[in-house]
Amino acid sequence: MKKLITFILSPLIFTPMLHANENFSVEIEALRLVMEQYKKDNESNIQLDVKNKQPSYLALKQDECNATVKVTEKTGLEVVNTESFDVNICKKEIYKVIN
């Protein structure tokens, strides 16, 4: 009986998880592109005065090809730097937004 209940309920539980990647594919691809670019830029721009800078990323979908990614660098509780990028994943282009 337990196997039958498990067999019936398992598709209902795991099906939404399988579609999560499809729903957030624009944000995931935009984050991946920005993280790769940001890592390349920071490796060549090493600053010795600020240690342990940890970037955090936030992606917001605009349409099927475009997203905005915000990168915030923190050292502990102090926000050191915030940058925004417009990303077109169809063309694989990243534009830095100047505030």
OpenMM code with the backbone's topology and positions (N, CA, C; nanometers):
from openmm import Vec3, app, unit

residues = "MET LYS LYS LEU ILE THR PHE ILE LEU SER PRO LEU ILE PHE THR PRO MET LEU HIS ALA ASN GLU ASN PHE SER VAL GLU ILE GLU ALA LEU ARG LEU VAL MET GLU GLN TYR LYS LYS ASP ASN GLU SER ASN ILE GLN LEU ASP VAL LYS ASN LYS GLN PRO SER TYR LEU ALA LEU LYS GLN ASP GLU CYS ASN ALA THR VAL LYS VAL THR GLU LYS THR GLY LEU GLU VAL VAL ASN THR GLU SER PHE ASP VAL ASN ILE CYS LYS LYS GLU ILE TYR LYS VAL ILE ASN".split()
positions = [
    Vec3(0.0815, -0.1195, 0.0000),
    Vec3(0.0000, 0.0000, 0.0000),
    Vec3(0.0863, 0.1265, 0.0000),
    Vec3(0.1946, 0.1251, 0.0815),
    Vec3(0.2832, 0.2415, 0.0875),
    Vec3(0.3508, 0.2647, -0.0471),
    Vec3(0.3870, 0.1567, -0.1159),
    Vec3(0.4509, 0.1698, -0.2464),
    Vec3(0.3545, 0.2291, -0.3482),
    Vec3(0.2278, 0.1914, -0.3398),
    Vec3(0.1282, 0.2447, -0.4307),
    Vec3(0.1076, 0.3941, -0.4087),
    Vec3(0.0999, 0.4366, -0.2846),
    Vec3(0.0837, 0.5788, -0.2532),
    Vec3(0.2070, 0.6575, -0.2980),
    Vec3(0.3246, 0.6033, -0.2734),
    Vec3(0.4481, 0.6679, -0.3172),
    Vec3(0.4533, 0.6780, -0.4685),
    Vec3(0.4108, 0.5732, -0.5365),
    Vec3(0.4105, 0.5717, -0.6829),
    Vec3(0.3163, 0.6778, -0.7389),
    Vec3(0.2031, 0.6975, -0.6746),
    Vec3(0.1050, 0.7956, -0.7209),
    Vec3(0.1491, 0.9385, -0.6891),
    Vec3(0.2055, 0.9620, -0.5719),
    Vec3(0.2413, 1.0976, -0.5291),
    Vec3(0.3741, 1.1477, -0.5840),
    Vec3(0.4664, 1.0607, -0.6172),
    Vec3(0.5993, 1.1057, -0.6598),
    Vec3(0.5968, 1.1935, -0.7848),
    Vec3(0.5178, 1.1647, -0.8885),
    Vec3(0.5147, 1.2570, -1.0033),
    Vec3(0.4585, 1.3939, -0.9667),
    Vec3(0.3644, 1.3968, -0.8746),
    Vec3(0.3062, 1.5244, -0.8343),
    Vec3(0.4060, 1.6108, -0.7584),
    Vec3(0.4958, 1.5476, -0.6870),
    Vec3(0.5944, 1.6213, -0.6086),
    Vec3(0.7105, 1.6677, -0.6946),
    Vec3(0.7616, 1.5837, -0.7838),
    Vec3(0.8831, 1.6135, -0.8575),
    Vec3(0.8614, 1.6852, -0.9905),
    Vec3(0.7418, 1.6853, -1.0451),
    Vec3(0.7161, 1.7511, -1.1730),
    Vec3(0.7412, 1.9017, -1.1682),
    Vec3(0.6968, 1.9761, -1.0662),
    Vec3(0.7273, 2.1200, -1.0636),
    Vec3(0.8775, 2.1491, -1.0592),
    Vec3(0.9550, 2.0627, -0.9983),
    Vec3(1.0995, 2.0841, -0.9910),
    Vec3(1.1649, 2.0677, -1.1268),
    Vec3(1.1101, 1.9833, -1.2118),
    Vec3(1.1674, 1.9625, -1.3439),
    Vec3(1.1467, 2.0822, -1.4345),
    Vec3(1.0409, 2.1584, -1.4122),
    Vec3(1.0107, 2.2741, -1.4958),
    Vec3(1.0716, 2.4035, -1.4436),
    Vec3(1.1349, 2.4020, -1.3297),
    Vec3(1.1919, 2.5238, -1.2721),
    Vec3(1.3001, 2.5808, -1.3614),
    Vec3(1.3839, 2.4965, -1.4179),
    Vec3(1.4922, 2.5434, -1.5030),
    Vec3(1.4373, 2.6102, -1.6287),
    Vec3(1.3272, 2.5599, -1.6849),
    Vec3(1.2668, 2.6212, -1.8025),
    Vec3(1.2084, 2.7579, -1.7695),
    Vec3(1.1491, 2.7737, -1.6537),
    Vec3(1.0878, 2.8999, -1.6145),
    Vec3(1.1912, 3.0086, -1.5895),
    Vec3(1.3082, 2.9715, -1.5420),
    Vec3(1.4109, 3.0689, -1.5066),
    Vec3(1.5312, 3.0642, -1.5997),
    Vec3(1.5145, 3.0145, -1.7211),
    Vec3(1.6285, 2.9965, -1.8104),
    Vec3(1.6927, 3.1295, -1.8508),
    Vec3(1.6130, 3.2352, -1.8677),
    Vec3(1.6685, 3.3655, -1.9046),
    Vec3(1.7551, 3.4196, -1.7915),
    Vec3(1.7045, 3.4105, -1.6675),
    Vec3(1.7812, 3.4597, -1.5539),
    Vec3(1.9085, 3.3788, -1.5325),
    Vec3(1.8990, 3.2474, -1.5463),
    Vec3(2.0148, 3.1606, -1.5256),
    Vec3(2.1232, 3.1902, -1.6282),
    Vec3(2.0853, 3.2029, -1.7546),
    Vec3(2.1837, 3.2307, -1.8596),
    Vec3(2.2440, 3.3701, -1.8420),
    Vec3(2.1627, 3.4688, -1.8039),
    Vec3(2.2144, 3.6043, -1.7816),
    Vec3(2.3129, 3.6048, -1.6654),
    Vec3(2.2803, 3.5349, -1.5575),
    Vec3(2.3729, 3.5261, -1.4441),
    Vec3(2.5031, 3.4587, -1.4839),
    Vec3(2.4933, 3.3520, -1.5614),
    Vec3(2.6137, 3.2803, -1.6045),
    Vec3(2.7051, 3.3708, -1.6868),
    Vec3(2.6475, 3.4454, -1.7810),
    Vec3(2.7271, 3.5352, -1.8649),
    Vec3(2.7940, 3.6448, -1.7820),
    Vec3(2.7177, 3.7063, -1.6908),
    Vec3(2.7735, 3.8140, -1.6094),
    Vec3(2.8791, 3.7610, -1.5134),
    Vec3(2.8570, 3.6451, -1.4542),
    Vec3(2.9554, 3.5888, -1.3613),
    Vec3(3.0871, 3.5597, -1.4310),
    Vec3(3.0796, 3.5056, -1.5530),
    Vec3(3.2029, 3.4798, -1.6282),
    Vec3(3.2770, 3.6093, -1.6587),
    Vec3(3.2046, 3.7111, -1.7058),
    Vec3(3.2658, 3.8397, -1.7391),
    Vec3(3.3197, 3.9078, -1.6146),
    Vec3(3.2438, 3.9051, -1.5066),
    Vec3(3.2829, 3.9712, -1.3824),
    Vec3(3.4070, 3.9063, -1.3236),
    Vec3(3.4158, 3.7746, -1.3332),
    Vec3(3.5327, 3.7035, -1.2822),
    Vec3(3.6573, 3.7410, -1.3617),
    Vec3(3.6453, 3.7498, -1.4938),
    Vec3(3.7594, 3.7890, -1.5785),
    Vec3(3.8063, 3.9301, -1.5445),
    Vec3(3.7106, 4.0226, -1.5277),
    Vec3(3.7449, 4.1614, -1.4977),
    Vec3(3.8120, 4.1754, -1.3621),
    Vec3(3.7659, 4.1022, -1.2621),
    Vec3(3.8211, 4.1143, -1.1276),
    Vec3(3.9557, 4.0460, -1.1130),
    Vec3(3.9830, 3.9423, -1.1905),
    Vec3(4.1138, 3.8777, -1.1831),
    Vec3(4.2233, 3.9712, -1.2320),
    Vec3(4.1934, 4.0517, -1.3325),
    Vec3(4.2930, 4.1451, -1.3843),
    Vec3(4.2975, 4.2740, -1.3044),
    Vec3(4.2019, 4.2957, -1.2142),
    Vec3(4.1886, 4.4209, -1.1403),
    Vec3(4.1968, 4.3950, -0.9898),
    Vec3(4.2972, 4.3207, -0.9461),
    Vec3(4.3075, 4.2819, -0.8055),
    Vec3(4.3452, 4.4031, -0.7211),
    Vec3(4.2668, 4.4254, -0.6155),
    Vec3(4.2950, 4.5341, -0.5231),
    Vec3(4.3377, 4.4735, -0.3907),
    Vec3(4.4506, 4.5196, -0.3382),
    Vec3(4.5041, 4.4618, -0.2164),
    Vec3(4.4466, 4.5245, -0.0903),
    Vec3(4.3863, 4.6434, -0.1009),
    Vec3(4.3385, 4.7115, 0.0190),
    Vec3(4.2076, 4.6535, 0.0728),
    Vec3(4.1265, 4.5957, -0.0100),
    Vec3(3.9996, 4.5379, 0.0343),
    Vec3(4.0072, 4.3865, 0.0162),
    Vec3(4.0038, 4.3147, 0.1275),
    Vec3(4.0115, 4.1695, 0.1216),
    Vec3(3.8734, 4.1103, 0.1411),
    Vec3(3.8566, 3.9904, 0.0918),
    Vec3(3.7334, 3.9136, 0.1104),
    Vec3(3.6101, 3.9821, 0.0525),
    Vec3(3.6230, 4.0445, -0.0647),
    Vec3(3.5056, 4.1000, -0.1307),
    Vec3(3.4233, 3.9843, -0.1853),
    Vec3(3.2975, 3.9798, -0.1473),
    Vec3(3.2083, 3.8730, -0.1915),
    Vec3(3.0964, 3.9330, -0.2769),
    Vec3(3.0911, 3.9001, -0.4072),
    Vec3(2.9820, 3.9526, -0.4883),
    Vec3(2.8544, 3.8714, -0.4689),
    Vec3(2.7414, 3.9401, -0.4732),
    Vec3(2.6120, 3.8725, -0.4758),
    Vec3(2.5392, 3.9198, -0.6010),
    Vec3(2.4649, 3.8307, -0.6627),
    Vec3(2.4032, 3.8559, -0.7920),
    Vec3(2.2512, 3.8474, -0.7810),
    Vec3(2.1824, 3.9338, -0.8571),
    Vec3(2.0373, 3.9331, -0.8642),
    Vec3(1.9980, 3.9537, -1.0098),
    Vec3(1.9182, 3.8621, -1.0650),
    Vec3(1.8744, 3.8727, -1.2041),
    Vec3(1.7246, 3.8961, -1.2098),
    Vec3(1.6839, 3.9878, -1.2967),
    Vec3(1.5430, 4.0187, -1.3173),
    Vec3(1.5120, 4.0060, -1.4664),
    Vec3(1.4187, 3.9171, -1.4995),
    Vec3(1.3826, 3.8923, -1.6387),
    Vec3(1.3001, 4.0085, -1.6937),
    Vec3(1.3337, 4.0540, -1.8154),
    Vec3(1.2564, 4.1579, -1.8823),
    Vec3(1.1677, 4.0969, -1.9903),
    Vec3(1.2260, 4.0102, -2.0740),
    Vec3(1.1501, 3.9366, -2.1748),
    Vec3(1.2242, 3.8072, -2.2055),
    Vec3(1.1949, 3.7443, -2.3173),
    Vec3(1.2535, 3.6130, -2.3471),
    Vec3(1.4029, 3.6186, -2.3784),
    Vec3(1.4561, 3.7356, -2.4112),
    Vec3(1.5979, 3.7483, -2.4432),
    Vec3(1.6739, 3.8399, -2.3482),
    Vec3(1.6069, 3.9249, -2.2747),
    Vec3(1.6733, 4.0280, -2.1958),
    Vec3(1.6485, 4.0123, -2.0462),
    Vec3(1.7531, 4.0486, -1.9708),
    Vec3(1.7448, 4.0480, -1.8248),
    Vec3(1.8371, 4.1560, -1.7714),
    Vec3(1.8087, 4.2004, -1.6507),
    Vec3(1.8958, 4.2940, -1.5808),
    Vec3(1.9602, 4.2191, -1.4655),
    Vec3(2.0926, 4.2332, -1.4532),
    Vec3(2.1663, 4.1668, -1.3456),
    Vec3(2.2322, 4.2738, -1.2613),
    Vec3(2.2104, 4.2671, -1.1294),
    Vec3(2.2744, 4.3594, -1.0359),
    Vec3(2.3780, 4.2825, -0.9558),
    Vec3(2.4995, 4.3382, -0.9487),
    Vec3(2.6086, 4.2764, -0.8743),
    Vec3(2.6446, 4.3697, -0.7596),
    Vec3(2.6415, 4.3173, -0.6385),
    Vec3(2.6750, 4.3947, -0.5191),
    Vec3(2.7929, 4.3276, -0.4515),
    Vec3(2.9005, 4.4028, -0.4325),
    Vec3(3.0174, 4.3511, -0.3614),
    Vec3(3.0105, 4.3946, -0.2164),
    Vec3(3.0327, 4.2997, -0.1269),
    Vec3(3.0275, 4.3289, 0.0164),
    Vec3(3.1519, 4.2751, 0.0847),
    Vec3(3.1931, 4.3437, 0.1897),
    Vec3(3.2946, 4.2927, 0.2809),
    Vec3(3.2270, 4.2883, 0.4172),
    Vec3(3.1785, 4.1714, 0.4524),
    Vec3(3.1014, 4.1607, 0.5760),
    Vec3(2.9674, 4.2271, 0.5576),
    Vec3(2.9389, 4.3310, 0.6347),
    Vec3(2.8128, 4.4029, 0.6239),
    Vec3(2.8237, 4.5294, 0.5396),
    Vec3(2.9437, 4.5686, 0.5050),
    Vec3(2.9662, 4.6923, 0.4301),
    Vec3(2.9545, 4.6671, 0.2799),
    Vec3(2.8712, 4.7461, 0.2115),
    Vec3(2.8579, 4.7380, 0.0664),
    Vec3(2.9693, 4.8216, 0.0048),
    Vec3(3.0552, 4.7568, -0.0744),
    Vec3(3.1697, 4.8234, -0.1342),
    Vec3(3.1356, 4.8803, -0.2709),
    Vec3(3.0617, 4.8029, -0.3522),
    Vec3(3.0377, 4.8425, -0.4901),
    Vec3(2.9076, 4.7791, -0.5392),
    Vec3(2.8328, 4.8526, -0.6218),
    Vec3(2.7126, 4.7986, -0.6855),
    Vec3(2.7160, 4.8357, -0.8329),
    Vec3(2.6955, 4.7357, -0.9180),
    Vec3(2.6929, 4.7573, -1.0624),
    Vec3(2.5711, 4.6880, -1.1213),
    Vec3(2.5187, 4.7443, -1.2302),
    Vec3(2.4052, 4.6848, -1.3000),
    Vec3(2.4438, 4.6577, -1.4447),
    Vec3(2.3890, 4.5497, -1.4985),
    Vec3(2.4176, 4.5100, -1.6356),
    Vec3(2.2870, 4.4743, -1.7051),
    Vec3(2.2720, 4.5182, -1.8302),
    Vec3(2.1644, 4.4708, -1.9158),
    Vec3(2.2228, 4.3602, -2.0017),
    Vec3(2.1576, 4.2445, -2.0016),
    Vec3(2.2113, 4.1276, -2.0700),
    Vec3(2.1100, 4.0811, -2.1745),
    Vec3(2.1582, 4.0613, -2.2962),
    Vec3(2.0795, 4.0019, -2.4024),
    Vec3(2.1345, 3.8618, -2.4242),
    Vec3(2.0614, 3.7601, -2.3794),
    Vec3(2.1137, 3.6239, -2.3884),
    Vec3(2.1035, 3.5677, -2.5292),
    Vec3(2.0140, 3.6209, -2.6125),
    Vec3(2.0022, 3.5733, -2.7500),
    Vec3(2.1253, 3.6110, -2.8313),
    Vec3(2.1766, 3.7310, -2.8080),
    Vec3(2.2969, 3.7778, -2.8771),
    Vec3(2.4230, 3.7580, -2.7942),
    Vec3(2.4061, 3.7151, -2.6676),
    Vec3(2.5158, 3.6968, -2.5721),
    Vec3(2.5950, 3.8272, -2.5545),
    Vec3(2.5215, 3.9361, -2.5328),
    Vec3(2.5810, 4.0684, -2.5138),
    Vec3(2.5517, 4.1189, -2.3726),
    Vec3(2.6522, 4.1860, -2.3149),
    Vec3(2.6399, 4.2432, -2.1815),
    Vec3(2.6697, 4.3926, -2.1910),
    Vec3(2.5765, 4.4742, -2.1410),
    Vec3(2.5950, 4.6180, -2.1391),
    Vec3(2.5941, 4.6654, -1.9957),
    Vec3(2.6966, 4.7401, -1.9568),
    Vec3(2.7011, 4.7949, -1.8215),
    Vec3(2.6129, 4.9186, -1.8146),
    Vec3(2.5276, 4.9242, -1.7128),
    Vec3(2.4397, 5.0385, -1.6917),
    Vec3(2.5130, 5.1399, -1.6063),
    Vec3(2.5232, 5.2614, -1.6561),
    Vec3(2.5909, 5.3692, -1.5843),
    Vec3(2.4856, 5.4501, -1.5109),
    Vec3(2.5009, 5.4575, -1.3795),
    Vec3(2.4026, 5.5314, -1.2984),
    Vec3(2.4387, 5.6760, -1.2879),
] * unit.nanometer
topology = app.Topology()
chain = topology.addChain("A")
for resn in residues:
    res = topology.addResidue(resn, chain)
    for name in ("N", "CA", "C"):
        topology.addAtom(name, app.Element.getBySymbol(name[0]), res)
